[in-house]
Amino acid sequence: MTDARAIAERVLACPGVAGLSGGPFGTVATYLPGERLTGVAVREHEVDIAIVARFGDPLPAVADEIRLLVGDLVDGRPVNVTIDDLDI
């Protein structure tokens, strides 16, 4: 089973990430017992991650680093990274 909380922790540890985002209309989320984890959506065939990136880092490199950081946690699913905003 893919652990959304562990994915979120690794994403937040990425130097180019200022925070997680709910994405358009708040749809990037995983519902856990008693809570809604915003910014990571573990779906049957993919994992969606939405972030607020730090200004100054190349955005494609940030997305690639996130994919590398969570690669062993997603059970072979593709990881879609959306950058919703910049923290300036």
C-alpha contacts under 8 A as a table, 3 or more apart, distances in Angstrom:
res1	aa1	res2	aa2	distance
1	M	75	D	7.91
2	T	42	V	7.28
2	T	73	L	6.19
2	T	74	V	5.77
2	T	75	D	6.76
3	D	6	A	5.43
3	D	7	I	6.47
3	D	73	L	7.07
4	A	7	I	5.05
4	A	8	A	6.18
4	A	30	T	6.93
4	A	37	L	7.74
4	A	40	V	6.36
4	A	41	A	7.33
4	A	42	V	6.53
5	R	8	A	5.06
5	R	9	E	6.26
5	R	37	L	7.41
6	A	9	E	5.10
6	A	10	R	6.34
6	A	73	L	7.78
7	I	10	R	5.26
7	I	11	V	6.20
7	I	40	V	7.44
7	I	70	V	5.90
7	I	73	L	6.79
8	A	11	V	5.08
8	A	12	L	6.14
8	A	20	L	7.86
8	A	39	G	7.39
8	A	40	V	6.46
9	E	12	L	5.20
9	E	13	A	6.28
10	R	13	A	5.04
10	R	14	C	6.69
10	R	66	I	7.87
10	R	69	L	6.36
10	R	70	V	6.62
11	V	14	C	5.40
11	V	17	V	7.05
11	V	66	I	5.95
11	V	69	L	7.20
11	V	70	V	7.44
12	L	15	P	7.81
12	L	17	V	6.03
12	L	18	A	7.19
12	L	19	G	6.24
12	L	20	L	7.34
13	A	17	V	7.48
14	C	17	V	5.51
14	C	62	V	7.93
14	C	65	E	7.48
14	C	66	I	6.88
15	P	18	A	7.77
15	P	54	R	7.97
16	G	53	A	5.71
16	G	54	R	5.19
16	G	55	F	7.98
16	G	57	D	6.12
16	G	62	V	5.74
17	V	20	L	7.78
17	V	51	I	6.67
17	V	52	V	6.09
17	V	53	A	4.55
17	V	54	R	5.60
17	V	62	V	7.55
18	A	51	I	7.49
18	A	52	V	5.44
18	A	53	A	5.30
18	A	54	R	5.39
18	A	87	D	6.47
19	G	51	I	5.77
19	G	52	V	5.11
19	G	53	A	7.09
20	L	38	T	6.79
20	L	39	G	4.77
20	L	40	V	7.91
20	L	49	I	7.89
20	L	50	A	5.94
20	L	51	I	4.30
20	L	52	V	5.86
21	S	26	G	7.77
21	S	28	V	7.52
21	S	38	T	6.33
21	S	39	G	4.72
21	S	50	A	5.12
21	S	51	I	4.94
21	S	52	V	6.26
21	S	84	D	6.89
22	G	25	F	7.19
22	G	26	G	4.14
22	G	27	T	6.00
22	G	28	V	4.88
22	G	29	A	6.41
22	G	38	T	5.21
22	G	39	G	4.92
22	G	50	A	6.40
23	G	26	G	5.16
23	G	27	T	6.04
23	G	28	V	5.42
23	G	39	G	7.05
23	G	50	A	5.61
23	G	51	I	7.89
23	G	82	T	7.56
23	G	84	D	6.38
24	P	27	T	6.26
24	P	28	V	7.65
26	G	29	A	7.21
26	G	38	T	7.65
28	V	38	T	6.20
28	V	39	G	5.25
28	V	40	V	5.71
28	V	41	A	5.13
28	V	48	D	6.65
28	V	49	I	6.86
28	V	50	A	6.64
29	A	36	R	6.55
29	A	37	L	5.37
29	A	38	T	4.34
29	A	39	G	5.38
29	A	40	V	5.03
29	A	41	A	4.57
29	A	42	V	7.86
30	T	36	R	5.88
30	T	37	L	5.13
30	T	38	T	6.63
30	T	39	G	7.99
30	T	40	V	6.10
30	T	41	A	4.92
30	T	42	V	6.40
31	Y	34	G	7.99
31	Y	35	E	6.17
31	Y	36	R	4.59
31	Y	37	L	6.19
32	L	35	E	5.21
32	L	36	R	5.90
32	L	37	L	7.07
37	L	40	V	6.73
38	T	41	A	7.84
39	G	48	D	7.87
39	G	49	I	5.50
39	G	50	A	4.95
39	G	51	I	6.60
40	V	47	V	7.19
40	V	48	D	5.79
40	V	49	I	4.67
40	V	50	A	6.68
41	A	47	V	5.71
41	A	48	D	5.02
41	A	49	I	6.45
42	V	46	E	6.61
42	V	47	V	4.68
42	V	48	D	6.56
43	R	46	E	5.25
43	R	47	V	5.66
43	R	48	D	7.65
45	H	77	R	5.87
45	H	78	P	7.46
46	E	77	R	4.82
46	E	78	P	5.06
46	E	79	V	6.02
46	E	80	N	7.42
47	V	74	V	7.13
47	V	77	R	6.51
47	V	78	P	6.32
47	V	79	V	4.85
47	V	80	N	6.18
48	D	79	V	5.93
48	D	80	N	4.80
48	D	81	V	6.12
48	D	82	T	7.68
49	I	79	V	7.30
49	I	80	N	6.09
49	I	81	V	4.87
49	I	82	T	6.18
50	A	81	V	5.84
50	A	82	T	4.64
50	A	83	I	5.86
50	A	84	D	6.49
51	I	81	V	7.57
51	I	82	T	6.33
51	I	83	I	5.10
51	I	84	D	5.92
51	I	85	D	7.16
52	V	83	I	5.95
52	V	84	D	5.74
52	V	85	D	4.73
52	V	86	L	5.40
52	V	87	D	6.47
53	A	57	D	7.98
53	A	59	L	7.53
53	A	62	V	7.82
53	A	83	I	6.52
53	A	84	D	7.89
53	A	85	D	6.33
53	A	86	L	4.87
53	A	87	D	6.00
54	R	57	D	6.53
54	R	86	L	5.66
54	R	87	D	4.87
54	R	88	I	6.56
55	F	86	L	5.69
55	F	87	D	5.63
55	F	88	I	5.13
57	D	61	A	7.55
57	D	62	V	6.98
58	P	61	A	5.41
58	P	62	V	6.43
59	L	62	V	5.04
59	L	63	A	6.34
59	L	83	I	7.87
60	P	63	A	5.15
60	P	64	D	6.19
61	A	64	D	5.01
61	A	65	E	6.06
62	V	65	E	5.10
62	V	66	I	6.25
63	A	66	I	5.16
63	A	67	R	6.37
63	A	81	V	5.89
63	A	82	T	7.95
64	D	67	R	5.12
64	D	68	L	6.33
65	E	68	L	5.07
65	E	69	L	6.11
66	I	69	L	5.04
66	I	70	V	6.26
66	I	81	V	7.83
67	R	70	V	5.47
67	R	71	G	5.69
67	R	79	V	6.26
67	R	81	V	7.88
68	L	71	G	5.17
69	L	72	D	7.65
70	V	73	L	5.33
70	V	74	V	6.66
71	G	74	V	5.84
71	G	75	D	7.87
71	G	76	G	7.49
72	D	75	D	6.80
72	D	76	G	7.83
74	V	77	R	5.52
74	V	78	P	7.79
74	V	79	V	7.83
83	I	86	L	7.81
